[in-house]
């Protein structure tokens, strides 16, 4: 996902850079265009200046013609008059007519108001020219022509000066306007380019944030998958799935439902919301009660629009509920129920499906692992924990008792004459006896007690927070319950012998505790079976316990005791001092008999 984010960000950045380059290119082209426009404006202004120049030349020629004509009319020298009039007719008036034609051409595109002034100026020149014509000279006296010429030229000169000033003003105004347009156009183009770049930058930042925001669920999903691999068991994986969906789809109430195949029930594998109707609908619910489990596909319900077939599990929930099945290999092992005030968007539904599909194989593996571990630690005949589980549990409970200082009792049970049942009645009946004993132990013991099969016909019971007196009571209750077992169609009587050892009264290590309980069991066998015996440590055991309490190294072995006789010894009978003696305990009415315990069992079967 991070790589995808980098690629997407780089792509958008490249796109925005390309956009910026394009905008800059457009800006450059705009500046060039503005320059061209300014050049054209300057040309137009130049034309205005040329028109002003032509007007000036026209004024000069017209003034010269007026001066020469006036001098010709006023001179008394006929030769000079003839010369002046000759120049006037051959040079002055034709030059003025040519300048007038040029002037009219340059101002042909002027506004109507200016055109009217120019037409008036042309009429004034025409009237002035008629006074200078040979016809007028031949028919009018010179003094009168001079007076008329002076009178007619005065408004022409005034009008000409006015036109000249107007032309120059217009030319300068156009040139200034062209320069102003050029600067304004360049500033506009630059401003547009800057605005385009700023817009591109804002688009880039917005798209980057949008991409990162859209990729955040992917990062959360990757984090969920990585964390899911660390789950120790199925319950922890269920809680992880619940928290992940509640965090990414808030506000949403998430409940993980699990199928208990052994009980054929649908149960909540994660905590239920407060005051949720699921507490009632899941009570006694079967897997087929959930429509998502039944159909194998997502089932959605809304209180605003009741479905054709409401789900018995999530139907009473308010809001919009969406239930996604957890399927592995075509088998549905549970479902995930999400309840929200409003409906799920398409992206949310996709996220839910991804989370459930990624969690499904992990949940299945954890379930299979738990089943395998349970089977590896369970005796298949009795359903009780096997020898390995007994050993591990004894060490664990012993460690807890040593930490808290609470008492702990270990009971070892051995069925009496079980070998005869197998030999005479057959192994199927013997298996039936073992199974019934396992059921009795599960029914008689307390919730926190532990019972397991040590192997063969021997069982072990571990009682936490139980002293020796309470352990004897439990042992007697177990012994009585075993004696009440009946096998239909047979007259077989089942009894058991029990040996008891406790912490901290008898031993300070689990190994020594088990040896003393086994020794007490052996004494119960020797004393007639169907009885309970309590171990009693020897002075050597007491010394070892004290040494263990003082963190002194534990001796590697416990010295053996003599086993020369099968008959019980009296308290005064000689021993080697290292063999433990087993104290008296209340039994089924037998007299108190002092007992001794060898460290190893005789070669003959216990029976």
Secondary structure, DSSP 4 states (H G I P E B T S, - for coil): -HHHHHHHHHHHHHHHHHHHHHHHHHHHHHHHHHHHHHHHHHHHHHHHHHHHHHHHHHHHHHHHHHHHHHHHHH---HHHHHHHHHHIIIIIHHHHHHHHHHHHHHTTTS-HHHHHHHHHHHHHHHHHHHHTSHHHHHHS-HHHHHHHHHHHHHHHHHHHHHHHHHHHHHHHHHHHHHHHHHHHHHHHHHHHHHHHHHHHHHHHHHHHHHHHHHHHHHHHHHHHHHHHTT--SHHHHHHHHHHHHHHHS-S-EEEEEEEETTTTEEEESSPPPTT-THHHHTTT--GGGSHHHHHSS-EEEETTB--SS--TTTTT-SSEEEEEEEEETTEEEEEEEEEESSPPPHHHHHHHHHHHHHHHHHHHHHHHHHHHHHHHTB-TTTSSB-HHHHHHHHHHHHHHHHHHT--EEEEEEEETTHHHIIIII-HHHHHHHHHHHHHHHHHHS-TT-EEEEEETTEEEEEEET--HHHHHHHHHHHHHHHHT---TT------EEEEEEEETTT-SSHHHHHHHHHHHHHHHHHTTSS-EEE----HHHHHHHHHHHTTPPPPSSPPP-----SSPPPTTS---S-S-EEPP---SSPPP--EE--SS--SS---
